[in-house]
């Protein structure tokens, strides 16, 4: 299964669209639900520890997700922090470039891009 696209492994598009993606979008609420109302802070802390470990030790060519300031990759507005697939090495990271993006993924990525722009613009006056 190494180096396979999700669409090659899971062919039930209805499940992907109606179950998997909504659950990922609500992951914070899902963690709280699973913990019977307790904080999801431990999950966030664990993600932070994983990110620092990856940055420090590298990912041996494997991908990780990291929110970084865009330089325009994948059509994202320059300067906007966006989560990209990255490879960590030598206490640095590089965005994985030129991945094939189908129309469904492109639509979801653009929706996220627009949401992030709206959030940035909503708080812009607070940052001056």
Protein Blocks (a to p, Z undefined) as FASTA:
>chain_A
ZZiafklmmmclklmmmmmmmmmmmmmmmmmmmnnopafklmmmmmmmmmmmmmmnonnh
pacddddddehighiaehiacddddddeehiacddehiacdfklmmmmmmmmmmmmmmmm
mmmmmmZZ
